């Protein structure tokens, strides 16, 4: 039921359209518009320009009007006639078949619709009868060539699609016509705008033009072209600063065009892409000349790139440089001579349509009868290229018909030919035409190329230079830029950017809505940017660094306290000297073990004290060179433990002297208990064990390990041990502070002891040096974290050990070596007696 309703509606629509279209019925016609044959082809050509006027009822436009002749359409009209005649004269293609044609002047949409309906009329009638199965529709025409623009082609293709009648256009390039669901019978011999848009964008990219204006013409060709350009260009980094469409009714210099010129001038773009048909491009450039918009690069779409209709605009040679995309330059051999013979053969006035027959409206061209070989339209490069498309289209249909009729055997079969059968064969054609392959893809688009051209003015004389080519599927440009004559000074390539590229090491900060407009900001330290293709600074690797605004990363310098650095050599020499002094002192004390000086210093306890200082001194060597696991584990804990043992011995030694001289008689019980139970040894063992436990806990919970430190200095990698000032270190250090205070208290209590037993001054000096050195170390470590921090640590440790040695052992060594007369029992007894006398007096 729905099918019949749709069928009835379509029948009524076509019937009504056909009635008003044929209101003219009997008209005049010019010779050359019709040719009888076994199979007819229809051709739609714009021999005249459209006349824009208000109509109050539907009438077919009469195209044959004065001052509206279109020379370009005339050449295409003649190209079809020439091609059919050439095929009919061929013995290889359609050998026993004669092709005929019906040609129409389609200067307007109404004349285009009329011609299409006329083509669909059944053979021998002027009627269009609808059938249930449109595949069986049979008309007097088997295929249609044309029309010349997208708007007309969309209408014609929509009308022919239900009948699957082949429509091969020679100039309709809009990508919308590639949709096979809407236009299944549409093919073309001109590349799709899909490729033209891609070529234009590649052309812009090849010159680095990213700040452009877009101007299109009213209609599918211009508006869809501009839309496709913007959609393709924007993701590729090209910004459209200005976009507008030239209205269908626009006139040069009218208010609408004046406003467009003003906005175009304000856009401040050097490059303007004009995707327009010839007629509205002419209006646009007349307005450009009036507005004196010069010094720009104009990118032309193929419809006007090499059209003399545009180059004849007065003053256009001063607008700047014109580059464009043009259909590949091809020649139709013999066409010019054919046109000359046509002019010589056409004589007399148009004939009247015979009684009882139907003559199609708009098969009339009065100007064509007035031409002579001297004033006939010039066949330029633009028209020749388009004529070749017509030539190719007719040959494609002829080859399809050749296959359908089985002409490969040398004789063609005769019988009914349905449009859908021919359409299938045309899609399959693949042949050489003057060394150029003719074939169609599944969308009905051809295999083709574009030429990239540049206008060239020699005074008032215009020509164009082919500066390159563009292959399709995939698109690839090959341009010889040296052939271009730029309008600027010194023939320099114009620049069209909103903001010039940033210097290396600077990134873009987009300002406003266009990503082409930006400010240049230096990359932060630690990042770099060395190309304009990327807009974000890239971070350097872990082992690299970069200053602010850098274009490259640099390798970080690896630093640690090496063995051969000057400061290291000084510290190593000092520590080695101290170590030798400690060992020498131990030997000296062993030699003089039973002398009063050694016995008063602690006797055998001195060896433990010297050994602990030796251990501390040895630990300082682990601060030099690349940190290793053993070095990190030993350096601070071993030093801390050694110095803790020394302090424990020094504390208990001072404490014993105080007990002996001050409390042995006052508290004899405590003294005897202390002496009998070896209190001194127990204290040293307990104190040392506690510190050892603290060090082991330190190593277990805050294990020092070698590490590479990257954060403190951007250009350095510091090799160090972790947990330098960990909690474990601080707890162990606090224990040593307590021992130091205990030592000081005990030595201070013994400040009045006999001179040979009074250690207060020396111990105070040692502890003061110890405190000062570590205060200096902690202060330095809080403000400096470089590779020389271990040297500060070594210096603090060396000062501490030197203070302990020089304060306690050095005076005794001096007495043993330099004052042997003082190292005897009589001297020590005299000192004790003197102390006893002073105590008795007080």
C-alpha positions, 0 to 999 in steps of 0.5 A, a space after each residue: 500500500 505504501 509503495 503504491 502511495 509513493 508511486 502515485 505521488 512521484 507520478 503526479 509530481 513528475 507529471 506536473 513538472 513535465 506539464 509546465 516544463 513543456 509549456 513552450 511545445 513548439 520552438 526554434 532550434 539550432 543545428 548541432 543540438 541533435 543527432 540521430 543514432 542507434 543509441 542517444 546520449 544527452 548532454 547538458 551544457 551552460 551555453 548562456 549565463 543565468 538571468 536572476 529574476 523574480 518569477 511569479 509562476 513556474 516557467 522554463 528559463 529561456 537561455 538564449 538571451 543577448 549578452 549572456 553567451 558563455 564561451 566556456 560552455 560552448 567549447 564543452 558543447 562542441 567537445 561532446 559533438 566532436 567526441 561522438 563524431 570521432 567514435 562514430 568514425 571509429 572501427 574499433 569502438 562500437 563498430 556497427 553502432 551509431 551514437 546520436 545525441 540530444 544537447 541542451 542549454 542548461 543556464 538555470 535550474 528550471 532549464 536543467 530540470 526540464 532537460 532532465 525530464 526530457 531525457 527521461 521521456 520514453 522513446 517516440 513520445 513526449 511523455 514520462 510514464 511511471 512503472 512499478 519496476 523502474 528497472 524496465 524503464 526505457 527512454 530514448 537516451 541511455 546516458 547523460 553527460 553533465 551538467 557543469 556545476 554541483 547545484 545542477 548535478 545534485 538535482 539531475 542525479 536525484 531525478 535520474 537515480 530512481 531509474 539508475 540512468 548513468 549520469 557522468 559529469 565533467 565539472 561537478 566536483 562536490 564530495 556530496 555527489 560521491 554518496 552512492 545511497 543518494 546518487 547511485 548512478 552518478 559518476 564523473 571525470 573530474 576529481 572529487 573536492 575531497 582531494 582538492 581540499 586535501 591538496 589545498 591544505 597540503 599546499 598551505 602546509 608546504 609554505 607554512 601558512 597557518 593563519 588564513 581566510 576562507 571565502 566560498 561561493 553560495 551553493 553546494 560547491 563553495 559552501 561545502 568546499 569551505 566547510 571541508 577545508 575548515 574541518 581538515 585544516 584546523 586539526 592540522 594546525 591551520 587557523 581560519 581567521 575569517 570565513 564568509 560566503 559570497 551571496 548568489 545575488 552579490 554585485 561588486 561594490 554593493 554594501 554586503 561586499 563592502 562589509 566583507 572586504 572590510 572584515 577581510 582587511 581586518 583579519 590581517 591574513 596574508 593568505 586567502 583561500 577562495 573556494 568559489 565558482 567562476 561567476 561569484 569569484 568574478 564578483 568577489 575579485 571586482 570587490 577586492 580591486 575596488 577595496 584595494 586589497 593588495 599584497 596577499 596570496 590568493 589560493 584558487 579552487 579549480 573552477 576559477 584557477 585558470 579561468 580567463 573570466 577572472 583574469 579579465 577583471 580590470 586591475 586584478 593583476 595588482 592584487 598579489 600572488 595567485 596560486 591554484 589547483 587546476 585540472 591536469 592539463 590535457 589536450 583534445 586533439 582536433 577539437 580546435 579544427 572541429 570548432 572552426 569547421 562548425 563555424 564555417 558549416 553553420 549558415 542561416 537562421 535557426 530552423 523552426 520545429 517541424 509540425 507534429 514533433 517535439 523540439 526541446 526548449 533551450 536547444 537554441 544558440 543564435 550567437 553561434 550562427 554569427 561566429 566566424 573563424 576570426 571572432 569565434 570564442 578562444 579555446 584556452 587552457 581552462 576550457 581545453 582541460 574541461 573539454 577533455 573531461 567531456 571527451 573522457 566522459 563520452 568515451 567512458 559511456 561508449 566503452 561501457 556500451 561496447 561491453 554491454 553489446 558484446 562488441 568485442 567479437 567485432 559486431 555489436 548485438 542490437 537490442 533493448 538497453 536498460 540504463 541500469 545495465 549500462 551503469 554496471 558496465 561503465 563502472 567496470 571500464 578501464 581503458 587508455 585514452 591518449 596514454 591516460 587510464 580511464 577508470 572509476 572507483 566504487 564511488 564513481 570518482 576517476 583516477 586523476 591528478 591536479 596541476 599546481 599553478 601560479 599566475 604570471 603577468 607580463 604587463 597586461 598579458 596573463 598566463 600561468 605557470 605549472 609549478 607542480 602536480 598533485 597525485 591522488 589516493 594518497 595525496 602527494 604534492 610535488 612543487 618546484 617553488 623556484 618557479 613562483 614569482 612572489 609579489 613581495 620584495 626580493 621574491 621572498 615567500 610571504 609569511 601568514 601567521 598570527 604569531 611567529 614561531 617561538 624560539 627553541 626552548 620556548 613553548 606556546 601559551 595560546 591567547 584567545 580562541 585561535 591556537 595559532 595566536 599565542 605568547 612564547 614562554 620559556 620552558 621551566 628548568 628541567 624541561 626542553 623544547 627544540 622543535 616548533 611542531 611540539 607545543 609542550 616542553 618535554 621533561 629531561 631524563 633522570 640523568 639529565 638537566 636543562 636550564 630555563 628556556 633550554 632547547 636540549 637536555 645536558 648530562 648531569 655531572 655525577 659528584 661525590 667526595 673523590 680520593 684525589 680531590 685537593 680537600 680529600 688529600 688534605 683530610 686523608 693526610 691529616 687522618 693518616 697522621 692522626 692514625 699514626 700518632 694513635 698507633 705510636 702512642 699505643 706503642 709508647 704506652 706499651 713501652 712505658 706501661 709501668 711508669 707513673 704517667 701511664 699508670 695514672 692515665 689508666 694503665 691498660 685502659 689506655 689501650 682500649 681508649 686508643 683502640 676506640 680512637 683508632 676505630 673512629 679514625 679508620 671509619 673516616 676513610 669510608 667517606 671517600 670515593 663512591 659510596 658502597 654498601 659496606 662504606 655506608 654501613 660503617 662510616 657513621 656507626 663505627 665512628 659513633 661507637 668508637 667515640 662512645 667507648 672512648 668517652 666511657 673510658 674517659 668518664 670512668 677514669 675521671 670518676 675513679 680519680 674523684 672517688 680515690 682522692 675525695 671519697 675513699 676516706 669519706 665513704 670507704 664502704 662505697 669505695 671498697 665495693 666499687 673497687 672489689 666489684 670492678 665497677 670501672 670495667 662494668 661501667 665501660 662494658 655496659 655503656 659500650 653495649 648500650 651504644 652498640 645496641 643503639 647502633 645496631 637498631 640504627 642500622 636495622 631500622 634506618 639502614 644507610 644505603 648508597 643512593 643517587 640524589 637528584 633533587 638538590 641540584 638540577 645539574 648534579 647527581 650526588 652520590 651519597 648514603 641515605 639516612 645521613 641524619 636519621 633518628 638512629 644517628 641522632 639517638 646515638 649522637 645524643 648518647 655520646 652527648 650524655 657521656 660527654 656531659 658526664 665526662 665533663 662533670 667528673 673532670 670538673 669535680 677533680 679540678 683540685 686533684 694533684 697536678 699529675 692527676 688533674 684532667 679538667 683542663 685537657 678534658 674541657 678542651 677536648 669536649 669543647 672542640 667536640 661540641 664546636 665541631 659537631 655544631 658546625 657540622 649540623 649548621 653546615 648540613 642544614 644549609 649545604 647538601 652538596 658533594 662536599 658534605 662528607 668532607 665536613 663530616 670527616 672534618 668534624 670527626 677528625 676534630 673530635 678525635 684529634 681533640 680527644 687525643 690531644 687533650 688526654 694523651 698528648 700531654 702524657 706523651 710529652 712528659 714521657 718523651 720530653 720530661 722523663 724526670 717527671 715520670 717517676 714515683 718521687 715526683 708523683 708522691 710529692 704531688 700527692 703530698 702537696 695535695 694532702 697538705 693543701 686539703 689539710 690546710 683548708 
